[in-house]
Amino acid sequence: MKVLKKLLIALLVLGALFYFVGIPYLQSYTKKYSPETTTTYDFDGTELQVHYSSPSKKEREIFGALVPYGKVWRTGANEPTTFTTSTGIKIIDKPLPAGTYSIWTIPNKESWKIIFNKEVPDWGVTLSSGGRETTRNEAADVLQVEVPVRTLSQTQENFTISFEDKEQSYLSFAWDRVKINVPISKLSQGKPTIN
């Protein structure tokens, strides 16, 4: 009985060490290779901000390989990408209330689904799955849109999220030879609410 008790205490201590020392070390280590980046945009008095970790291509095949087609991606590395808007806006034709959201994507060859979720988990993937499964809670999705893929003429080495203001304002994602533009606009009337 004493041996079992000592074994249980040793396992608890090892578990606590992994949780309080190992996981933070792994998280800080991965950020050396996928640095955190914040992009802000003043959208006609509305403050927009995207915070994400930016992995590099490093001669790897990205979409359809490192980032599988048809599966939810944390949209960058490390913690989930977050999107903050100071007032309600529209994503294509769907209202998005003011707040901070995690952004998840489902890349495919011809189009991407972009998902705004009202929860922001601590990390973007589960350690138990070896990084293959995300920590997204599908029940907390606020809106989902689909946009076509554009092919870039030159390779984009680092995953980049930016705001573009051309004939229309866009939230843009680019990596490797792929770019997607998500139209954003001001709400014409009223404030949207989350049900």
Backbone as CSV, one residue per row, in Angstrom:
resi,resn,N_x,N_y,N_z,CA_x,CA_y,CA_z,C_x,C_y,C_z
1,MET,0.822,-1.205,0.000,0.000,0.000,0.000,0.865,1.268,0.000
2,LYS,2.006,1.230,0.763,2.898,2.397,0.806,3.525,2.656,-0.554
3,VAL,3.888,1.580,-1.258,4.491,1.718,-2.582,3.503,2.355,-3.554
4,LEU,2.257,1.934,-3.502,1.215,2.494,-4.362,1.004,3.976,-4.074
5,LYS,1.022,4.337,-2.799,0.840,5.735,-2.395,2.010,6.586,-2.904
6,LYS,3.241,6.069,-2.771,4.417,6.798,-3.248,4.387,6.943,-4.770
7,LEU,3.957,5.900,-5.438,3.847,5.945,-6.888,2.826,6.991,-7.327
8,LEU,1.695,7.031,-6.645,0.652,8.019,-6.954,1.156,9.436,-6.721
9,ILE,1.882,9.658,-5.626,2.433,10.996,-5.336,3.452,11.383,-6.408
10,ALA,4.303,10.431,-6.799,5.309,10.705,-7.833,4.650,11.073,-9.157
11,LEU,3.572,10.358,-9.512,2.853,10.672,-10.753,2.211,12.050,-10.694
12,LEU,1.641,12.396,-9.550,1.037,13.728,-9.390,2.085,14.827,-9.509
13,VAL,3.263,14.605,-8.887,4.340,15.596,-8.964,4.824,15.749,-10.411
14,LEU,5.005,14.622,-11.104,5.429,14.680,-12.506,4.387,15.387,-13.377
15,GLY,3.118,15.086,-13.129,2.043,15.747,-13.869,2.035,17.250,-13.632
16,ALA,2.213,17.648,-12.365,2.238,19.077,-12.038,3.442,19.759,-12.676
17,LEU,4.609,19.097,-12.654,5.797,19.666,-13.296,5.572,19.869,-14.790
18,PHE,4.984,18.864,-15.440,4.708,18.981,-16.869,3.750,20.135,-17.147
19,TYR,2.690,20.247,-16.313,1.671,21.269,-16.537,2.219,22.676,-16.276
20,PHE,2.957,22.840,-15.166,3.398,24.179,-14.775,4.762,24.584,-15.338
21,VAL,5.572,23.619,-15.769,6.899,23.934,-16.298,7.026,23.499,-17.763
22,GLY,6.652,22.257,-18.051,6.839,21.708,-19.396,6.024,22.410,-20.459
23,ILE,4.733,22.566,-20.214,3.860,23.197,-21.214,4.258,24.652,-21.475
24,PRO,4.483,25.489,-20.419,4.931,26.855,-20.707,6.255,26.910,-21.476
25,TYR,7.168,25.978,-21.170,8.439,25.945,-21.904,8.198,25.617,-23.378
26,LEU,7.385,24.598,-23.643,7.088,24.229,-25.030,6.432,25.376,-25.779
27,GLN,5.517,26.079,-25.092,4.818,27.190,-25.741,5.780,28.324,-26.079
28,SER,6.684,28.669,-25.151,7.632,29.745,-25.442,8.638,29.311,-26.503
29,TYR,9.006,28.032,-26.509,9.942,27.504,-27.502,9.364,27.613,-28.915
30,THR,8.093,27.242,-29.080,7.501,27.284,-30.420,7.367,28.712,-30.943
31,LYS,7.279,29.696,-30.045,7.127,31.082,-30.485,8.411,31.648,-31.082
32,LYS,9.550,30.987,-30.842,10.791,31.413,-31.489,10.689,31.205,-32.997
33,TYR,9.960,30.174,-33.408,9.868,29.819,-34.817,8.603,30.356,-35.487
34,SER,7.637,30.733,-34.690,6.393,31.317,-35.208,6.070,32.542,-34.356
35,PRO,6.779,33.660,-34.600,6.636,34.828,-33.728,5.229,35.419,-33.722
36,GLU,4.866,35.987,-32.564,3.567,36.651,-32.419,3.574,37.975,-33.181
37,THR,2.473,38.273,-33.817,2.328,39.490,-34.601,0.950,40.099,-34.333
38,THR,0.890,41.410,-34.248,-0.386,42.112,-34.091,-0.525,43.134,-35.216
39,THR,-1.663,43.106,-35.890,-1.965,44.054,-36.957,-3.199,44.840,-36.558
40,THR,-3.141,46.159,-36.680,-4.294,46.999,-36.330,-4.723,47.809,-37.546
41,TYR,-5.972,48.245,-37.491,-6.543,48.987,-38.619,-7.632,49.907,-38.081
42,ASP,-7.544,51.187,-38.448,-8.602,52.135,-38.104,-9.597,52.127,-39.256
43,PHE,-10.738,51.529,-39.005,-11.746,51.314,-40.036,-12.861,52.337,-39.864
44,ASP,-12.594,53.575,-40.309,-13.594,54.635,-40.222,-14.080,54.842,-38.792
45,GLY,-13.136,54.893,-37.840,-13.507,55.082,-36.437,-13.687,53.785,-35.668
46,THR,-13.730,52.674,-36.348,-13.788,51.367,-35.689,-12.378,50.802,-35.634
47,GLU,-11.955,50.417,-34.447,-10.618,49.838,-34.305,-10.700,48.327,-34.500
48,LEU,-9.923,47.829,-35.470,-9.841,46.401,-35.724,-8.427,45.934,-35.387
49,GLN,-8.322,44.741,-34.818,-7.014,44.201,-34.466,-7.001,42.686,-34.668
50,VAL,-5.905,42.193,-35.231,-5.696,40.758,-35.369,-4.391,40.409,-34.676
51,HIS,-4.432,39.371,-33.827,-3.234,38.902,-33.123,-3.047,37.433,-33.488
52,TYR,-1.844,37.087,-33.981,-1.618,35.721,-34.463,-0.137,35.378,-34.374
53,SER,0.178,34.095,-34.506,1.565,33.638,-34.602,1.833,33.264,-36.052
54,SER,3.009,33.677,-36.549,3.314,33.612,-37.981,4.367,32.545,-38.298
55,PRO,3.942,31.331,-38.682,4.912,30.302,-39.067,5.524,30.596,-40.442
56,SER,6.661,29.966,-40.705,7.354,30.106,-41.990,7.127,28.870,-42.858
57,LYS,7.264,29.060,-44.158,7.104,27.953,-45.104,8.261,26.957,-44.999
58,LYS,9.489,27.452,-44.972,10.695,26.616,-44.849,10.727,25.471,-45.857
59,GLU,10.435,25.781,-47.104,10.467,24.814,-48.203,9.487,23.651,-48.040
60,ARG,8.530,23.781,-47.139,7.536,22.716,-46.941,6.345,22.935,-47.864
61,GLU,5.653,21.846,-48.172,4.371,21.956,-48.863,3.349,22.325,-47.793
62,ILE,2.637,23.428,-47.974,1.761,23.930,-46.904,0.344,23.391,-47.042
63,PHE,-0.425,23.921,-47.985,-1.848,23.579,-48.055,-2.061,22.253,-48.771
64,GLY,-2.841,21.392,-48.121,-3.050,20.045,-48.613,-2.063,19.067,-48.013
65,ALA,-1.066,19.575,-47.247,-0.052,18.714,-46.623,0.098,19.110,-45.154
66,LEU,0.966,20.098,-44.867,1.141,20.563,-43.480,-0.196,21.040,-42.901
67,VAL,-0.935,21.799,-43.702,-2.295,22.229,-43.345,-3.248,21.449,-44.250
68,PRO,-3.872,20.382,-43.726,-4.719,19.532,-44.580,-5.954,20.272,-45.101
69,TYR,-6.389,19.887,-46.300,-7.645,20.407,-46.829,-8.816,19.800,-46.055
70,GLY,-9.864,20.593,-45.891,-11.112,20.101,-45.320,-11.115,19.909,-43.814
71,LYS,-10.034,20.330,-43.121,-9.975,20.204,-41.663,-9.832,21.574,-41.034
72,VAL,-10.387,21.737,-39.830,-10.283,23.013,-39.124,-8.823,23.278,-38.776
73,TRP,-8.373,24.489,-39.088,-7.004,24.926,-38.804,-7.066,26.079,-37.816
74,ARG,-6.115,26.149,-36.900,-6.093,27.240,-35.917,-5.674,28.572,-36.537
75,THR,-5.314,28.545,-37.826,-5.033,29.758,-38.605,-3.787,30.479,-38.085
76,GLY,-2.689,29.793,-38.193,-1.416,30.272,-37.688,-0.825,29.188,-36.808
77,ALA,-0.048,29.589,-35.834,0.569,28.635,-34.909,0.255,29.039,-33.472
78,ASN,0.590,28.145,-32.554,0.471,28.412,-31.116,-0.980,28.665,-30.688
79,GLU,-1.236,29.787,-29.978,-2.606,30.091,-29.569,-3.453,30.403,-30.795
80,PRO,-4.786,30.285,-30.657,-5.638,30.645,-31.797,-5.467,32.122,-32.174
81,THR,-5.618,32.408,-33.441,-5.629,33.788,-33.920,-6.853,34.488,-33.343
82,THR,-6.680,35.747,-32.915,-7.829,36.508,-32.405,-8.091,37.725,-33.283
83,PHE,-9.363,38.073,-33.356,-9.834,39.237,-34.116,-10.681,40.069,-33.166
84,THR,-10.362,41.360,-33.054,-11.105,42.260,-32.170,-11.660,43.420,-32.976
85,THR,-12.930,43.732,-32.748,-13.545,44.914,-33.351,-14.199,45.744,-32.247
86,SER,-13.983,47.066,-32.294,-14.517,47.945,-31.244,-16.003,48.244,-31.433
87,THR,-16.516,48.049,-32.648,-17.950,48.214,-32.900,-18.407,47.063,-33.800
88,GLY,-19.709,46.916,-33.936,-20.235,45.887,-34.822,-19.880,46.179,-36.272
89,ILE,-19.535,45.141,-37.028,-19.206,45.268,-38.452,-19.904,44.144,-39.213
90,LYS,-19.723,44.132,-40.523,-20.225,43.021,-41.330,-19.044,42.272,-41.940
91,ILE,-19.118,40.961,-41.897,-18.176,40.085,-42.586,-18.947,39.556,-43.794
92,ILE,-18.583,40.006,-44.966,-19.355,39.835,-46.198,-20.741,40.442,-45.929
93,ASP,-21.779,39.618,-45.723,-23.108,40.174,-45.473,-23.645,39.791,-44.094
94,LYS,-22.764,39.277,-43.221,-23.221,38.804,-41.904,-22.717,39.725,-40.797
95,PRO,-23.586,40.096,-39.860,-23.164,40.998,-38.788,-22.280,40.294,-37.757
96,LEU,-21.253,41.023,-37.307,-20.366,40.558,-36.240,-20.348,41.625,-35.161
97,PRO,-20.875,41.330,-33.958,-20.910,42.326,-32.879,-19.513,42.702,-32.399
98,ALA,-19.410,43.840,-31.738,-18.146,44.254,-31.131,-17.675,43.165,-30.173
99,GLY,-16.364,42.963,-30.116,-15.816,41.963,-29.202,-14.549,41.339,-29.748
100,THR,-14.059,40.352,-29.015,-12.870,39.603,-29.421,-13.271,38.170,-29.718
101,TYR,-12.788,37.661,-30.847,-13.151,36.329,-31.325,-11.893,35.549,-31.690
102,SER,-11.975,34.236,-31.590,-10.938,33.415,-32.193,-11.344,33.166,-33.640
103,ILE,-10.335,33.106,-34.519,-10.588,32.836,-35.943,-10.057,31.445,-36.265
104,TRP,-10.906,30.646,-36.862,-10.546,29.311,-37.321,-10.853,29.253,-38.807
105,THR,-10.128,28.465,-39.544,-10.389,28.354,-40.976,-10.435,26.885,-41.385
106,ILE,-11.132,26.633,-42.484,-11.119,25.314,-43.113,-10.638,25.548,-44.547
107,PRO,-9.324,25.393,-44.783,-8.798,25.600,-46.131,-9.179,24.456,-47.074
108,ASN,-9.514,24.814,-48.294,-9.705,23.857,-49.375,-8.986,24.416,-50.598
109,LYS,-8.895,23.649,-51.642,-8.123,24.067,-52.812,-8.722,25.299,-53.487
110,GLU,-10.051,25.358,-53.590,-10.711,26.451,-54.312,-11.267,27.552,-53.404
111,SER,-11.546,27.219,-52.141,-12.129,28.212,-51.231,-11.774,27.873,-49.783
112,TRP,-11.908,28.866,-48.915,-11.701,28.680,-47.467,-12.977,29.074,-46.742
113,LYS,-13.287,28.349,-45.681,-14.316,28.773,-44.740,-13.612,29.514,-43.606
114,ILE,-14.157,30.668,-43.247,-13.618,31.480,-42.158,-14.642,31.451,-41.033
115,ILE,-14.201,31.100,-39.837,-15.105,30.925,-38.699,-14.700,31.886,-37.581
116,PHE,-15.655,32.680,-37.105,-15.449,33.547,-35.945,-16.133,32.878,-34.755
117,ASN,-15.393,32.700,-33.675,-15.864,31.943,-32.522,-15.730,32.812,-31.275
118,LYS,-16.746,32.800,-30.401,-16.726,33.704,-29.243,-15.831,33.227,-28.101
119,GLU,-15.257,32.022,-28.205,-14.317,31.541,-27.187,-12.887,31.655,-27.710
120,VAL,-11.962,31.972,-26.796,-10.543,32.028,-27.145,-9.799,31.067,-26.217
121,PRO,-9.579,29.822,-26.655,-8.888,28.855,-25.812,-7.418,29.240,-25.589
122,ASP,-6.803,28.635,-24.566,-5.402,28.929,-24.248,-4.445,28.503,-25.351
123,TRP,-4.742,27.426,-26.040,-3.834,26.904,-27.064,-4.687,26.431,-28.231
124,GLY,-4.145,26.437,-29.435,-4.957,26.172,-30.615,-5.199,24.715,-30.953
125,VAL,-4.355,23.827,-30.418,-4.514,22.397,-30.685,-4.362,21.620,-29.388
126,THR,-4.843,20.379,-29.392,-4.695,19.532,-28.210,-3.348,18.829,-28.252
127,LEU,-2.670,18.773,-27.101,-1.388,18.078,-27.022,-1.577,16.579,-27.191
128,SER,-2.706,16.066,-26.709,-2.944,14.622,-26.780,-3.079,14.121,-28.220
129,SER,-3.454,15.004,-29.149,-3.605,14.595,-30.554,-2.328,14.817,-31.356
130,GLY,-1.287,15.300,-30.675,-0.048,15.605,-31.395,-0.204,16.801,-32.320
131,GLY,-1.170,17.667,-32.017,-1.387,18.872,-32.820,-2.333,18.693,-33.988
132,ARG,-2.935,17.509,-34.126,-3.818,17.264,-35.272,-5.256,17.745,-35.034
133,GLU,-5.657,17.907,-33.769,-7.025,18.328,-33.443,-7.002,19.705,-32.794
134,THR,-7.914,20.582,-33.220,-7.973,21.926,-32.639,-8.776,21.929,-31.340
135,THR,-8.651,23.029,-30.609,-9.397,23.203,-29.360,-10.666,24.034,-29.576
136,ARG,-11.070,24.220,-30.809,-12.275,25.002,-31.116,-13.522,24.299,-30.577
137,ASN,-14.385,25.082,-29.935,-15.694,24.614,-29.492,-16.704,25.054,-30.551
138,GLU,-17.123,24.137,-31.383,-18.008,24.452,-32.507,-19.299,25.129,-32.065
139,ALA,-19.779,24.807,-30.857,-21.028,25.398,-30.353,-20.891,26.900,-30.098
140,ALA,-19.654,27.382,-29.998,-19.431,28.810,-29.732,-19.188,29.615,-31.007
141,ASP,-19.362,28.998,-32.183,-19.208,29.730,-33.446,-20.259,30.835,-33.538
142,VAL,-19.822,32.019,-33.946,-20.723,33.163,-34.096,-21.145,33.317,-35.555
143,LEU,-20.192,33.182,-36.470,-20.538,33.223,-37.887,-19.483,32.509,-38.704
144,GLN,-19.899,32.123,-39.908,-19.025,31.412,-40.829,-19.305,31.927,-42.230
145,VAL,-18.228,32.211,-42.962,-18.357,32.642,-44.355,-17.382,31.834,-45.205
146,GLU,-17.606,31.836,-46.506,-16.707,31.129,-47.412,-16.226,32.096,-48.481
147,VAL,-14.927,32.075,-48.757,-14.337,32.981,-49.738,-13.436,32.204,-50.690
148,PRO,-13.312,32.680,-51.935,-12.477,31.966,-52.913,-10.985,32.167,-52.655
149,VAL,-10.204,31.214,-53.114,-8.742,31.272,-53.033,-8.200,32.016,-54.243
150,ARG,-7.220,32.870,-54.000,-6.473,33.512,-55.084,-5.065,32.935,-55.079
151,THR,-4.473,32.753,-56.253,-3.114,32.239,-56.355,-2.141,33.401,-56.502
152,LEU,-1.130,33.430,-55.639,-0.119,34.483,-55.683,0.932,34.164,-56.744
153,SER,1.483,35.198,-57.359,2.516,34.994,-58.382,3.861,34.670,-57.747
154,GLN,4.058,35.095,-56.488,5.298,34.798,-55.775,4.975,34.144,-54.439
155,THR,5.907,33.354,-53.948,5.714,32.648,-52.683,5.798,33.610,-51.502
156,GLN,4.837,33.502,-50.597,4.834,34.259,-49.339,5.450,33.349,-48.283
157,GLU,6.658,33.679,-47.815,7.392,32.805,-46.893,6.714,32.685,-45.528
158,ASN,6.274,33.803,-44.961,5.644,33.793,-43.637,4.139,33.953,-43.751
159,PHE,3.413,33.192,-42.945,1.966,33.360,-42.874,1.677,34.776,-42.395
160,THR,0.827,35.483,-43.131,0.559,36.886,-42.840,-0.935,37.174,-42.877
161,ILE,-1.396,37.915,-41.877,-2.770,38.431,-41.875,-2.668,39.949,-41.895
162,SER,-3.402,40.575,-42.793,-3.339,42.031,-42.916,-4.713,42.581,-43.259
163,PHE,-4.815,43.893,-43.188,-6.014,44.600,-43.635,-5.676,45.306,-44.927
164,GLU,-6.551,45.225,-45.905,-6.349,45.904,-47.178,-7.543,46.798,-47.455
165,ASP,-7.248,47.952,-48.007,-8.305,48.908,-48.314,-8.177,49.301,-49.779
166,LYS,-8.951,48.642,-50.630,-8.922,48.946,-52.061,-10.293,49.522,-52.411
167,GLU,-10.971,48.926,-53.383,-12.348,49.350,-53.671,-13.268,48.911,-52.543
168,GLN,-12.759,48.015,-51.714,-13.487,47.399,-50.597,-12.449,47.118,-49.517
169,SER,-12.842,47.092,-48.253,-11.913,46.720,-47.185,-11.927,45.208,-47.007
170,TYR,-10.733,44.648,-46.744,-10.592,43.206,-46.605,-9.737,42.846,-45.392
171,LEU,-10.053,41.717,-44.807,-9.159,41.019,-43.908,-8.507,39.953,-44.790
172,SER,-7.175,40.012,-44.946,-6.489,39.145,-45.904,-5.550,38.168,-45.213
173,PHE,-5.530,36.948,-45.712,-4.649,35.886,-45.234,-3.773,35.463,-46.409
174,ALA,-2.457,35.357,-46.197,-1.566,34.935,-47.279,-0.456,34.052,-46.735
175,TRP,-0.182,32.969,-47.478,0.928,32.081,-47.149,1.197,31.189,-48.349
176,ASP,2.470,30.930,-48.576,2.900,30.113,-49.699,2.442,30.812,-50.991
177,ARG,1.624,30.177,-51.816,1.133,30.811,-53.033,-0.361,31.086,-52.941
178,VAL,-0.897,31.108,-51.710,-2.346,31.234,-51.489,-2.669,32.552,-50.790
179,LYS,-3.726,33.190,-51.269,-4.227,34.391,-50.604,-5.743,34.347,-50.609
180,ILE,-6.338,34.771,-49.498,-7.796,34.929,-49.454,-8.120,36.310,-48.906
181,ASN,-9.165,36.904,-49.435,-9.639,38.217,-49.000,-11.053,38.074,-48.461
182,VAL,-11.229,38.482,-47.210,-12.545,38.424,-46.568,-13.105,39.843,-46.513
183,PRO,-14.160,40.153,-47.273,-14.721,41.509,-47.265,-15.281,41.898,-45.890
184,ILE,-14.932,43.102,-45.453,-15.478,43.649,-44.209,-16.079,45.016,-44.523
185,SER,-17.156,45.341,-43.814,-17.800,46.633,-44.038,-18.472,47.096,-42.755
186,LYS,-18.886,48.354,-42.750,-19.587,48.926,-41.600,-21.032,48.444,-41.609
187,LEU,-21.602,48.384,-40.418,-23.028,48.059,-40.322,-23.828,49.263,-40.774
188,SER,-24.858,49.027,-41.552,-25.664,50.150,-42.021,-26.669,50.613,-40.985
189,GLN,-27.104,49.702,-40.139,-28.075,50.093,-39.119,-28.099,49.103,-37.971
190,GLY,-28.386,49.627,-36.791,-28.581,48.780,-35.618,-27.338,48.021,-35.191
191,LYS,-27.395,47.486,-33.979,-26.304,46.695,-33.444,-26.685,45.237,-33.477
192,PRO,-25.771,44.383,-33.974,-26.083,42.958,-33.943,-25.945,42.404,-32.542
193,THR,-26.622,41.348,-32.275,-26.505,40.694,-30.971,-26.222,39.230,-31.169
194,ILE,-25.526,38.641,-30.188,-25.259,37.202,-30.219,-26.371,36.504,-29.494
195,ASN,-26.957,35.498,-30.127,-28.026,34.720,-29.483,-27.438,33.557,-28.741
